[in-house]
Amino acid sequence: MTHQRLSLSTLAALTAATTRPGYDRAGVTPGIVHLGIGAFHRAHMAVYVDDLLDEDPSWGIVGASLRRPDTKEALEKQDGLYTIAVRDAAGTHPRVIGSILKVMDANQERAALLDLMASPAIRIVSLTVTEKGYCHDPATGELDERHPDIVHDLANPGAPKSAPGMLVEALARRKAAGIAPFTVMSCDNLPANGQTAKRIVNRFAALRDAELGRWVQDVAFPSTMVDRIVPSTTDADRAEVAGLIGAEDAWPIMTEPFTQWVIEDHFPAGRPAFERAGAQLVKDVEPFELMKLRMLNGAHSTMAYLGYLGGYEYIAEVMGDPSYVRLIHALMTEEAMPTLDMPGTDLGAYRDQLLERFRNPALKHRTWQIAMDGSQKLPQRLLGTIRDRLARGQDITRLALGVAGWMRYVTGVAEDGGEIDVRDPHALKMHAIAADAGDDPGALFEGLVALSEVFGTDLATNAPFRDAVTGHLESLFDHGARATVAKVAG
């Protein structure tokens, strides 16, 4: 069946099962610019904002694609509208989101985008540019001053390529015009994201101009902790959504019912009433961030590497294997939770909630997708917990299996001898290390742990860490992921 394209003109004709915006879209004006307008932003922050536009329509979002124009091309013909399809065991529940007023291609519309960011109406610039978009050294959190985009932006400040360069140029224009700075809100999944963004932007501004650097020091960079699982959208998803809403949507977003947003409440230029949409406004995000990184993300990555190696395409399939369930339950309960100091928070209930989310059969979250960019994720998701436990002389058996699963995965060779499409900034380097190591797990460990940008310098010489990981690696090579997981899980 052929449907018309989703747009403002077809909104009224959508099916009765479709939830539509409850405000007059024509009266919404932009108050937020979001850099990195990918699927996660559209499943998370854009939905919270959509919930609040009937109360205050001055907080509409203008999104910017920094690398590829895919999202702009998909949404431009839809007047920025798109469907968020929430899936659970009962079915798929479609809702049209209208908070994104426009998507701009930063490569083709850079001047107009910078003008908008410099305008008084914009009070928040938010980001989901991924770890790589910060142009920093993940090991230190400092600006990588040799990064090609940073070198370019310092030489060409009026035509920046990087997110830090764009933020500083827009702030410089506001300073010159006597306009108060916007608040910079990172929504990326990295530790102390606000402090990381502040450190990087401040350093870039100081390198560009000392006086500007001093002015930028007063910009607010609240940290946030965001959580919602957002699988990649498939053609089958598009067909399902079209049938549900009665219109074609070029890029619907598929997600789960659960959503969480913890925000440091520091917005000198004002903010939407995020708490009315269910966000938690707190003084300190770090405990919540650590909880998510060590419990949800650590478990997710462990399932991704070991699940993929075990032949499971989706996380829900991994959770259908009792051995994997026992492993993940014990990883969170016995190794991750004891490292968290959160009085008043029921960590056991949070663990059970995570396990239930992972079991959601309607959420087609690929292990391969979660395994991407593992070298950027491993330090926060597993290695930090490992360091804390090693410092206390505590067991790291299950965490070490997650690291071993990553090492086995990045060899690029599956258990059946087929090729693994490893997507990682260090993929070529890791492939070379694996080739040199051959079938020697010890050599593979020594080669990969020497990547100081991932492991630092302490773990390479830590005997309990080496013994735990290499022991698991030997089992993964000799017996495979499923048998190894079953043995460790007991």
N, C-alpha and C positions, 0 to 999 in steps of 0.2 A: 504494500500500500504506500502511495506517495503522499507525503505531508508537506504543508507549507513550512517555511523556516521560522523558528522561534524569533520573535521580535516584538516591539511595542505594538505594532499593528495587528499581530496575531494573538496577543496576550489574552484578550477577552474570550477567544475561541478555544482556549485550552480545555482539557477534560475537567470534569468536576473533581476528580481525584487529585488534581494538581493544586498545591498551595501557591498563591500569587503574592506579590508584594502588597502589604497593607497600607501603603502610602501613595501619594501622588508623585510619580517619578519626575514629572515636569518641574516640581518644586524643589528637587534635591540639587544642592550645589556642592562642589568639592571642598573638603577640608583636610583630606588625607591624600598624599601621594605614596603609592606602594611600589618599591623597586623589587623586581623579581616576581612577576605576577603569574606564578605557576599554579599547579593543582592544589598544593597544600594551602596557600593563602585563600584560594577560592572555597576550600572546604572548611576553613577555620575563621580567620579574622573577618573576612568579607561577610560571613553569616552573622557574626555577632553585630557588626555594623548594620546589617540589613534589619536586624531585630529592633534597632533603635531609631531608625530614620523617621518613623511616624512621630516620635517625640521631638527630635531635632534634625531637620533635613539639611543642616549645614555641614554634615560630616560625610558626604559622598566621597567615593574613592576614585582616583585616577591611577590606573596601573601603568607600569612601564616594563616592557620586556627589554632586558639588557643585552641578551645574546642573540636570540632567534625571534622572528616575528610570528611564530606559530599561534600564540594566544591572541594577538591582535587580529590576525587573519580569521581566526575562528569566531571571535566575538564581535568584530566590527559590523558584520551584516546582521547581527542580532541585537544591535543597540546596547551592547554590553551585557545583555541578559544571558543567563545560563541556568541549567538545572542542577541542583544537588540532589542526588538520589541516595537516600539512606536505606541501607540494607540490613535486615535481620532475618531470623528464622521465619517470621510471619510474612515476609515479602519485601518489596521495594517501594519506598514512599517518596514521591517526587515533589520538589519545591523549587520554584523559580526565584533566583536571587537577583535583585536589581541595584545593589549598592555600588557596583562598579560602573561608573558613568562612561568611561572611555579607557581604551588601552592604547598606549603610545609605544612606538618602536624607538628605543633610545638611540639606535644607530642612524636612523633616518630623520628623527624628529628631536634631536638632542637640544637644539637651541630653544625650541618651544617648551620642551620639558623643563629645562633649567629656568626659563622665565616663569613657568607655573610654580616650581618649587620656591622661587624667590618672591612670590606674591604673598601679601598679608593673609589671604584667605586660607593658605595652607599652614596648618598648625602642628601637624604630625607628618613625618616621613618615616614610614615603616619599611622593613626589609625582610624578604626571604630569598637571599641570594646564594644560599648554601655555604658551606665552610670555605670553599674555594673563592667565593666572591669577596671575601674580606681581604684578600691579598696579604695574608699574614703567615707567619711561621707558626703552625699548630703546636709545636713543642714549647714555644715561649709566649705565644699570644701577641707578639710584637709585629708591627708593620714590616713586611718584606720589602725593603727599600730597593732591592734589585729586581723585583717583579717587573716584567716588561710593561704592564699596564700602568704601574706606579711611575716608572721612569718616563713613560709617555706623558702621563698626566702632569707631572711636575714641569716638564718641558712645554706642555701645551695646556695650561690650566683652564683656558676658556673652552676647550673641546675635550673634556675628559671621557675616558672609556670605562674606568673602574667605578664601583659603587663609592669607595672613599673619595675618589676624585670628584664625582658628581655632588656628593654631599657638601664637600668643602667649597666647591665653586658656587653652589646655591647659597650657602651660608655667607660667602664673601659678598655676593650680590646683595643680600639682605643687610649686611653690615654697612655697605656703601650707601644703601638707600635709607638707612636709619630704621630698619624694620627689625623687630625682635626675632630671635632665632626660633625655628621650629624645634619640636622635640623629636629626637631620633629614637625609634623603637624597633629594636631587633626582635624578630620572631623566629630566628634560625635556631636549630637544635645544636647549640654549642655552649660550653660552660660559661657562666657569667656573661651572657651575650651582650648585655648592655655595657658592662665594663670593657669587654673586648672591643666593641664598636667605638667606645669613647677613646680608648687607648690608641686605636688605629687612626681614627679621624683627627685626634689632637696632634699626633705625631706628623701626619701628612700636612695638616694646616701649618704647623711650626716650620716644617721643611720648606713649605711654599712661601711663607711670610711670617716673621716673628710677631708682628702686631696682630695679624689675623689669628695666629696660634693662641695668643693670650685671650682674644675675644671668644674663640671657640671653646675655651676651657669652661665657660659658663653654660654651655649647651647641656640640656638634660638628655641622658641616655638610660632610661629605665630598663631594667632587665625583665624578661618574661620567660615563662615556661609554658610551652604549648604542646598539646597532645590530641591527635586524632589520626587514625589510620586511614590512609588515602591510596588505594591501589591505582595502578595505571588504568586508564580508560581504554577499553577495547571496542572494536566494531560491533561486537555482540551487545555490549553495554549501550552503544548509541542506538542500536535497533530497539532494544528493550525500552529505553527512555522515550523514543519516538512513539512507540505504541502506548506508553503510559500517559504521555501528556498531549498526544495528538499533534505534534509538531516536530520537525527535525531540529536537533541541537548538535552543532558541529563538535562541541567539546563539553559534554556533561561531566560532572564530578561524582564518582561513586565513593561512598564512605560508610562508616559505621554510626550507630546511634550515639556512642560515647563521644564527648568532647570536653576538654579541660583547658582553661587558660588562667594562669596565675601571673599577675602583673604587679611590678613595683609601682606604687602610686606616686609618681613624680612627673607631673605634666604642667610646667609653668605656663604654657601657652593654652592650656585647656585641653579637655578630652571628652569623648562621648561618655555617657553613663554606663560604662562597660559592665559594672556590677549588676545592673538591671537585666542584662542579657545572660547572666550566669557566671561571669568571670569573677575570680577571687582577686581583690585588690589588697596587697600586703606591703609591709615595710621591707621584707627580705624574701626574695624569691629562692635564694640558694638552697635551702633545705628541700624544697619541692623539686627543684631542678635535679638535685642529686638523687632524690628518690626515683624520679622518672628515668634518669640516665642509667642508674645501676640496676633497677628492677625491670622496667619495661624495655628500655633499649638494649641493656645487656642480655636479657633473655631473648629478645627479638633477633639480635645478631647471632647468638649461639644457635638458635633454631634455624636461621637462614643458612649458615655454613654447613652445619651438620645435617640439616634437612635436605638441602640441595644434594649433598654428597650421598645421602641415603635414598635419593630418587624421588623425593617429595617436591612437587611443583608449588604447592600452596601451604601457607602456615596452618590453615585448618586441617590439612592432611597430616601435617607433622603432629598436630594435637590429637589425631586419631590413633597414634602409636603410644601405648601405655608407657613404654620405656622413656620416650622423649618427655612425656608429661611428668613422670617421676623426676627426671633429670632437672627440668626447668623449675618444678616446684621446690626441689631441694636447693637449687642454685639461688633462688630468691630467698628462701626461708633461712637456710643455714649459712650462706656466704655473703649475700648482699644486705639483707635486712639488719644484721648485727653491726654493720658499719654506719648505719643511719641514726642520727640523734634527732628525733622528731616527737617530743612529748605532745600528747593530745591527738596524734595522728595514728589511726588504726592501720598499721602496715600489713597485718594479716588480711584485713578486708580489702585493701588495695591489691594485694597479691591475688586474691581470689577473683577480684574484678578483672584483673589482667588475664588470668587464665580463661575466664569466660569470654572475654573479647577475642582472644586468640582462637577460640573454638568456633567462632561465628562462621557457619558454613556458607553464608551468602557473601562473605567478604573475600574476594579472590585476590589475596595479597601474595604475590609471588616471592618465593625464597630468593630467587635470582635478583629481584628488584631490591630487596632489603640488603643483599650482600654487596651492592655497588658501593664503591668508594670506602671500602673497609679500612684502608690505611688511615683515613681521616677520622673514622668513627671509633676505632679500637681503643685509642687512649682514654676517651671519656667513658665508653660503655663498659669496658672490662678491665683495662690496665690500672685505672685509679683504684678500683675496689681491690684488685690484687695487691697493689702497693700497700694499702692500708692493712690488709690481712697479713701480709708478710712482715710488716713492721711489728705486728703483735704476736708473731710466731704462730699464726693460725693457718688452718688448712685451706688450700686453693684448688682442690681436685676438680670441681665442676667448672670453675672459671677458667682454669688452665685448659680444660677440654674445649671450651669455646675458642681460645686462642689457637689451639692446635687445629681445630676445624678450619679457622681462617687460613692458617699456613698451608694446610692440605688443599684448600679451595684455590688459593692464588697460584698454585702450580699450573693451573689451567688445564689439567688432565683429570677427567672424571674417573670414577671407579671402573667403568666399563671401557676405559681407554679413549672415550670421545673427548672432544674439546669443550672446555668451559670458557664461555665468553666473559672474561674477567674485565669489568669496567672499573678502573681505578687510576688515579693520577700517576701511580708508580707501577702500573701494570707491566710495562716493558722491562723495568729494572727487576721486578720480582720474577718475571719469566726467565730472565737471564740467570738469576740466582738459583731458581728451580732446575734449570738445565744443567748448571754446574754441579748441583748437589746430586743429581740422578736419583737413585733409589735409597739414598742415605738420609734417614730422618734427622740425624744429628747434624749433618752438613746443611740441610735445609734450615734447621733452626738457627744455626750459627750465622748463616747468610742473611736470613730475614731479620733476626734480632739486632743485627748490625745497622739496620735502618734507624738511625738515631732520631729522625723526624717522626718515627712512629713509637719507638720503645725508649727514647732517651738514652742515657748511658748506664743507668743503674741496673736494669733488668738483665742486660747482656752478661753480667758477671754474677748474677744471683743464682746460687746453686739449687735451692728448692724450686725456683721458677723453672730453671733449665730442666731439672729432672722430671718435674711434673709434666711440662709441655712435651718434651721429647718422648717420654713414656707413652703419652696419648698418641703422638704422631706415629710411633712404631705400630701401635694397635690399629690406627686408621689405615695405614698402608698395608698391614698384614691381614686384617680381618674386615675392614670396611666400617663405615659410619654406624650402621644400625647395630652391628654386633658390639662395637665399642661403647655406644650409648647404653645398650642393654647391660653391659658389664659394669659401667660406672654407676648407672642408676640403681642397680641392684634389684 
